[in-house]
């Protein structure tokens, strides 16, 4: 039968379903088989031939027919799983039912009255030959178990191991799916031969699985992030014997994927890459199940304490880290042959996966921090942050990148690793510099703050917290990075900025803390920063003499009205950008984006730890008064009491408010440094007639402040801590990414999602 006949017959069946007002009996196989038995239609056809309006019409006007359609489609999947899909016809029926359910499920979820339907028991919908007690499984459970079985079905989704006659299927119920893991890697050594038909079938089943899990999109954001998704909870429970082998398969498929085209340039232009579609679905299933508190099997497969098969071995960690780094670096790969490598589009999902792995498995996090490969994660993140900074539709990507760096910066090893010279030139539109990965981080952060869009302001606290956390370990900043830090201080300490919102002074506190850490702990190698501080000494003197009377505050705020964008305006020292880079561009008008939950303030995102003499960290109790910690330790860290998230709408500073923080500005160390070094520098300039920067730097390089500075303060690190606010943010961000990335077919498009809003830029 031709494919046009198939489509016509399928469309006729849909019209019959929508126009019949009387219920169609479940036993009327001649009617129901029209939807799956006699046709070969693609998933795109199903979406085109079953319009949203008609699904909703059946749901409202003949609900029993929609219920029977779902029940019969699940029944066919269960039969396919039981029989092992030995014939082509059975496989076709399974794929058609998979596509139909993928189309219909979102319309079941968007109606609160229907949401319980799949969790009700339908007589006879369970396994064909099981005991009476099990025959009454909820439809959702039967569906999920059938999909799990089908994902390990020999000759359909996995390579058959059987040597006998090809006509008899292996018994799916008796096979051990651990022997059928899809790809070598964690817990599995053999790499099965690539089979694009198997990849396509897996991809369709995973799409259905993701659609089952997407019920979460239809519930409004809740303050209680622990509301369990029953679909994910059941699928990841011990009831599903394939859960662990499946998560291992998904992880291995993602981390082993090589989008370059097996080492041959332009290979991707000659062959369709079915593996990429599978990898995209695999990484989405992984992040959805890992995000979910009830995703026990997914969590267990990653958590060594939860199960013996949990990730624990250095070689497993190495495989995962190298795989993720390879994929994250893919868009950065510069070759002599433009477009010779395939550019992947799923970097946001990879960042969420990396985040989840670090969050669930502390051993993995410490492995990452011990490994020099951590820089292969850092550089692409900085690339994405820099590239997305002007694009409002990518504000979620900016947040996840910054959150990962905040998590990593809480560990000393990360700060130490940043001292490695940065030699690989990734084309970014940032000033050219010669230096370390720390310089790269500071230069990119400066670019985000001075030339990003308004919606990034809530991230300023986070960006500077990361710099504070790593600052005690930075051995030698380049002149470019030193000037960028001083430029930020200059911008944030203008009186109109300090007074225009009651929390703006935090940014100055953070920067002063950075300077204090470097002067006290890394003075020897940092003559560039010391020189930059001396050159900009007037900024520190102005801060020390900051006016706080009402008249001065009013005057400063009047100036603000005349010059609205001083952070960018003071950016007068921009230098030539790297060769081959392209500027960050705003989103195309009309680009779709998903709204995000608000992020908590830096005080909720982090907890303070003090680094003791032997390098161990001791948690510091949060004190009610914002600055007491600074006073006790002599370090004027930024007070962590409020979120920066509402900076634009905050009340302006008051005289009392300014006085309360002005006295706590941690300027003693810097003022002492200026007091000692400025006269010395001025003297050698006059004595030797020096005007040459390099001579002054040479002098500073050999200078010392031993015994002249205040007693070094304890190092304070603000470590990321999980909380309900970030859990909700991750849930909305992750599902927003999944929604926007699944456009072929557009599974959730134009359905009534409640977790976020879809907006046009």
C-alpha positions, 0 to 999 in steps of 0.5 A: 500500500502506498504511503499516500493511501496509508495517510488517507486511511489514517486521516479517515480513522481520525475523522471517524473518531472525532465525529462519532458521538456514540462510544466505540467498543474496545472489542471493535478491532476493525475500527481501532486497527485503522490507527496502527495495524494497516498503516506506515506513517511517520511521527511527523505525519501523526502530528500533521494528521491529528490536529490539536483541536480534534484531540481536545474535541474528542476529550470534551465531547466523547471522552470514552473514545479517547480513553479507549484509544489510549487503552488500546494503544497501550495494550498493543505496546504491552503485546509487542513487549510480551511477544518480542516484536518478532515480525515487521508488522508487530514492530510497525504497530509498536512504532505507530502506537508510540507515535500516537501516544506521544501526540495525545499525552500532552492533551491528557496532561493539560486537563486536570480532570484527565490527569488521573486517567492513566493511574486508574486501573483498566480491566485487562490492560496489564500483562496478558498472562500474569496473575489476577492481582497484577492484571489490574495495574494502572495504565501508566505502569503498564505503559512504562514497563512495556516501553522499558521492555521494548528498549531492550528488545532484541532485533528491535532496539538491541543486537540479538545474542541468539544463535538459533533460527531467526523466526523465533524471538528471544523471550523478553521476560527472561533476558538480562538487560545488563548484557544488552547495554547500548554502548561501552563505557560505565560498567560495560566493556563491549561496544555493540556495532552501530545500527541506525534502525535500532537508534531510530527505534530507541529515539522514538521510544525515548520521545514517548518516555519523555512525553510521559514524564512531561506531566510536570510541565502542566503543574504550576511552579510550587514552592514545595519542590519535592512534589513527586512526578508519579511517572518518573517515580514509578519508572525509576523504582525497583518495579522496573527491572531495566531501570539501571541498565537503561540509565547506564545505556543513556549515560554511555551513549551520551559520553561516548558520542563523537559528533566529529564524524569518526575523525573524517572531516565533512563526514557529517555532510555525507551521512545522516547522524542518527546517533545525534538524535538518540543522544539528544533524547538520552541526555534529556531523559537523564536530566529529567530523571536526575532532577526528580527526587523520586528518580531513585534508579537514576540517582542510584546509578550515579551515587556510590553510597546508594547502590553497589553499581553506583559510580565509584571508579576513577575510570568511570569518572574519567570516561564521563568527564572526558565525554562531556568535555569533548561535547561541550568543546565541540562548538569551539573547535576551530579547524582549518576547514570551516564547517568540517565538524558537526556542531551540536545544539544540546550544550544546555542539557549537557551543562544541566547533566554536568551540574546534576552529576556533581550535585549527586555524587560528591566523589565525582565533583572531587574527581573533576576538581583534582583533574586538569580536565576541569579546565576543559569544562571551564573554557566552554562555559566561559565561551557560552557565557560570553556568546550569550550575554547579549541574548535575552532568550539565553538568560537561562544558559547564563544562569546555569553556567554561572551556577556551575562555576559557583559550585566549583569555586567553593573548592580550593583546587579549582582556584589553584587550577586556574593558574594554568597558562591559557594557551588555546585560543578560542575565538571570543570577542574579548581583549587579547591577553597573555596569561592564565585561565584566571585572567580569562575568567575575569576578562569574560566576567568583566565583559558580561557585567559591562556589555550584557543586557539588563536581565543579567544584573541578578548575576553580578553578585554570583560572578563576583562571589566566584572571583572572591572564592578563587582570589586567595589562590591566584598567583599572577594576574595579567595587566589586562585582568588587573585593569578589568577588576579596577574598572569594575570597582571604578564603575560600582563605586560611583556615588550614583550607583552606590546610592541608587539601590540599597544593596549596590554596595555589596559589589564594592565589598566583594571587589575589595575582598578580592584585592585584600585576598590577593594582597595578603596571600599572593602579593609576590606574583601580583605586581600588575594588580598592585600597580593598577591599584596604585594608578587608580588610588583616587578610587580608594580615597573617594570610597574612604571619604564617601559622603553620606549626608542626604544632600549628597545622596540626592545630588548623586541620584540626580546625576543618575537620571542624566547618565543612565548607563554608567557601567558601560559608559565608563568602559573606555579602555576596550582593546582589540578583540581576538582574531576570528571572534564574532560579537555577541548578538541579541536574539532575533525578534520573535525568538521563543523563550521560556520564562524562568523562576526567580533565583534566590539571593547570594546569601541563600545560594551560598554558605560561608566557610572559613579556610583553616591553617591546614587548608580544611574548611570550617562552616561559619555560622550565618549571623543575624546582622549582615556585617558582624561576620566581617567585623569579627574576622576583620574581613569586610566581605560583602554582606550576604543578606539580600538578593541582588535579584530585585536591584532595579526595583529596590529603594534608594540608599538612606543616610543611615543605611550608607553610614551603616556600611560605609564604616565597614568598608574593608579599606585598611589593607589597601590604604596601608599598601598605598601609604607604603608604596606610593611614596616609594614609586614616586621617589624612584620615578623622580630619582631615576626619571622613570616614565616606563611602566616596565621599570616600575613593575620590576621595582614592585616585583621585588618589593615586599610588604612583610610586617607592614600590612595588617594581620592577614584575615582568615580566608572566607569561601562562599560555597554553593548550597542547595535550596528550594529556590534553586531546585524550582529554578532548575525544574523550570529551566530544564523543562523550558529547554526540553520544550523548546528543543523538541520541535520536530515533532513539536510535542508540547507546542500550543498546549497549556503548559503551566510550569513556565510561560512561552514568550517571544523576544 
